[in-house]
Amino acid sequence: MKKVMYSMVTAAMMLGNMSCSSDDDSAATSTTEISNTVSSGAWRVTYFMDDDNDETNHFAGYNFTFGSNNVLTATNGTNTYTGVWMVSTENPGDDHPNLEDIDFDIIFNSPDNFVDLTEDWEILERTSTKIRMKHVSGGDGSIDYLTFEKNT
C-alpha cells in the first residue's frame, strides 16, 4: 500500500510540475489560487451525486485536508484515508483560462466510497469557502457532481 501511495504522490507531483512549466503566468496563478484556497483549513463534502444517486451521506463526519506534497487526508476521528490531489490546467498555453479549463484531480485507492471520488473534476464555482465541481463520464456521458465546503 505504501508503495502504491508513493507512486501516486510521485506521479501527481510530476504532473503538477508539467502543468506549471508554461511561461503563461495567468494559468499558473489560477491553479495556484485554487490550490491555496483548498490547502487552507479542513473541508467537508456537502454534495456528491454519483450516477444520479445522492451519496453525500457516505462522507458525513469526514474532514478533508488538502495538504502539502499533494497529500489528501480524510478523517472522521476514527477512520483516516489518504489519497492524492492536484490542480492543473488542460491547456497550459492558454493566456486566459476559464474555470472549466482547470482540472481538480482526486485519487483514493480505498475504501470504495472514497474511490468514487477518484476523477478529474471540472470546477464550476470557487469561492473562499466552497468549490463546486462536475465530472462527465467518458463511457456513458453521465455527470457526477461534487461540492466541498470549508469548515468554519
Residue pairs with C-beta under 8 A, 6 or more apart in sequence:
1 109
4 109
5 82
5 84
5 109
8 83
8 84
8 107
8 109
9 69
9 70
9 71
9 84
11 84
12 70
12 84
12 85
12 86
12 105
12 107
13 69
13 70
15 86
15 88
15 105
16 70
16 86
16 87
16 88
18 88
18 92
19 27
19 31
19 88
19 89
19 92
20 28
20 31
20 92
21 92
22 28
22 89
22 92
22 93
24 92
24 93
24 94
24 95
26 94
26 95
26 96
26 97
27 89
27 91
27 92
27 93
27 94
27 95
27 97
30 89
30 97
30 99
30 102
31 87
31 88
31 89
31 102
34 87
34 102
34 104
34 123
34 126
34 131
35 66
35 87
37 126
37 128
37 131
38 66
38 85
38 87
38 131
38 148
39 66
39 67
39 68
40 150
41 150
41 151
42 63
42 64
42 65
42 150
42 151
43 63
43 64
43 65
43 66
43 131
43 148
43 149
43 150
43 151
44 59
44 62
44 63
44 64
44 148
44 149
44 151
45 56
45 59
45 62
45 64
45 146
45 147
45 148
46 56
46 147
46 148
46 149
47 54
47 56
47 132
47 145
47 146
47 147
48 54
48 55
48 56
48 58
48 59
48 116
48 117
48 144
48 145
48 146
48 147
49 55
49 56
49 144
49 145
49 146
50 116
50 144
51 142
51 144
52 142
55 113
55 116
58 113
58 116
59 74
59 113
61 76
61 77
62 74
62 75
62 76
63 74
63 75
63 76
63 151
64 72
64 73
64 74
64 148
65 72
65 73
65 74
65 75
66 72
66 85
67 73
70 84
70 85
70 86
71 82
71 83
71 84
71 85
72 82
72 83
72 84
72 85
72 106
72 107
72 108
73 80
73 81
73 82
73 83
74 80
74 81
74 82
74 83
74 108
74 114
75 81
81 108
81 110
81 111
81 114
83 106
83 107
83 108
83 109
83 114
83 117
83 118
84 105
84 106
84 107
85 104
85 105
85 106
85 107
86 104
86 105
87 102
87 103
87 104
87 105
88 102
88 103
88 105
89 97
89 101
89 102
89 103
90 97
90 101
90 102
90 103
91 97
91 101
94 101
99 122
99 123
99 124
99 125
99 126
100 122
100 123
100 124
102 122
102 123
103 120
103 121
103 122
104 120
104 121
104 122
104 123
104 131
104 133
105 119
105 120
105 121
106 117
106 118
106 119
106 121
107 118
108 114
108 115
108 117
108 118
109 115
117 146
119 135
119 144
120 135
121 133
121 134
121 135
121 146
122 133
122 134
122 135
122 136
123 131
123 132
123 133
124 132
124 133
124 134
125 131
125 132
126 132
128 150
129 149
129 150
129 152
130 147
130 148
130 149
130 150
131 147
131 148
132 145
132 146
132 147
133 145
133 146
133 147
134 143
134 144
134 145
134 146
135 143
135 144
135 146
136 142
136 143
137 143
137 144
